[in-house]
Amino acid sequence: MPLKSPSEIASAICKAGVEKAKLPLDKMFVLGTLAGVYIGFGCQLMITVTQDLTSISLGLSQLLGGAVFSVGLMLVVIAGAELFTGNCLMMIPLCSGEINWRGLAGNWIIVYISNFIGSVLLASIVFLSGLYSMGNYAVGVRALSIANMKVNLPFLQALMRGIGCNWLVCLAVWLANSSDTVTGKILSCLFPIMAFVAIGFEHSIANMYFIPMGIFLKGVPEVIARFKEPITNLTWEGFLYNNLLPVTIGNIIGGSLFVGVLYWYAYLKK
């Protein structure tokens, strides 16, 4: 299969980042919304696949959950969409002087907001579909459990998990740029994403699906009746401040610094 060298990957990502910064705002918004939906598809697939596995084997549940969750990034990379966490690699053209801070910040802000809208839109669609009732409401209980765990993480833990997550997510995007074939891009997405989910790291855009879904499910008596843990932090405020804020900061550090800046220094710095 055709394979780019690391320096060629860095150049390709730099060029792509320049194009991302030049996108018209309306197209940036549409593509960002699609990315939020695509990551949400991966989230719901993970919930459904793992709903009856955690009591059998936590490791197997995490591994399979990560494998199916990677569908979300495959859709983003191959179908085409704007994902905030992947766009942390725009630090490469920034460091190269190909774009400025205004272009970077404009992309990040619009894409982040539209990712949020797409994620919550799909969460609303899936919730209204009633799919949480599958397996005698086991799917709903699993979704609620995931969301509740995330809003109860200490700030530092959520921050560190965010760093580890986007280090691997941006490596997946980096690897996907090494190949010009669909098969190569699929395999490039599969293994790093499977790794971050299996380890237990935190992805801000995925959490824009997981946690709103949990908040919606708080109002379903059949789900709450089967859930034994306190859910006091599972609110919109708890979502934004207990999880989304530290995880987003961590994602920026993990993707921008540990992948973007370091690979720019290694392969593009004159």
C-alpha positions, 0 to 999 in steps of 0.5 A, a space after each residue: 500500500 502507498 505509505 507516506 513518510 513521517 515528514 510527508 505526513 507532517 506536510 500533508 497535515 500542514 496543507 490540510 490545516 491551511 485549507 481548514 482555516 480558509 473554510 467559509 463559516 457556513 461550510 465549517 458549521 455544517 461539517 462540524 455538525 456532521 462530525 458531532 453526529 458521526 461521533 455520536 453514532 460511535 457512542 451509541 454503538 458502543 453503548 449498545 454493544 457493551 450493555 451486557 458485557 461489563 458484568 462478564 469482563 470489564 476489559 473485554 467490554 472496554 476493548 469491544 466498545 473501543 473497536 466499535 466506537 472507532 466507526 465515528 472517526 472513520 466517518 469523519 476521516 473518510 466521509 469528510 467532517 470537521 472534528 474539534 479534537 482532530 483539528 488540534 493538529 492545526 497547530 502544525 500550520 500555525 507553528 509553520 507560519 502558514 496560518 495565524 492565531 485568528 484562523 486557528 481560533 475561528 476554526 476551533 470555536 465554530 467547529 467546537 460549537 457545531 460538534 456540540 450541536 450535532 452530538 446533542 441533535 443525535 442524542 435527542 433523536 436516539 432518545 426519542 426513538 426509544 432505543 434505550 428500552 432495548 434489553 429490558 432497558 439495559 441499554 438505557 441503564 448502560 448509557 446512564 451509568 457511563 454519563 454518571 461516571 463522567 460527571 463525577 470525575 475529579 477535575 485533575 483526573 478528567 484533565 489527564 484523561 483528556 490529554 491521553 485521549 487526544 494524544 491517541 486521537 490525533 495519532 489516529 488522524 496522523 496515521 490516517 494521513 499516511 495512507 491514500 487507501 480506504 483500508 489504510 485509513 480504516 486501520 489507522 483509525 481503529 487501533 488508536 481509538 480502540 486503545 483510548 477507549 479501552 484505557 478509559 481516556 476522555 473525549 470531549 466531543 464523545 462526552 457531548 453525546 454520552 452526558 446529554 443522553 444520560 441527562 435525558 434518561 434521568 426522566 425515564 422511570 424504568 431506567 431510574 428504577 434499575 439504577 442504584 447510584 446517586 445522580 446528583 451531579 448529572 445536570 447540565 451544570 455538572 456536565 459543563 464544569 465537572 467534565 467538559 471543561 477539564 476534558 476539553 483543556 486536556 484534549 487541547 494539550 494532548 493533541 496540540 502539544 504532544 502531537 502537533 507541536 512535537 511533530 512540527 518540531 521534529 519534521 518541519 521546523 527549519 
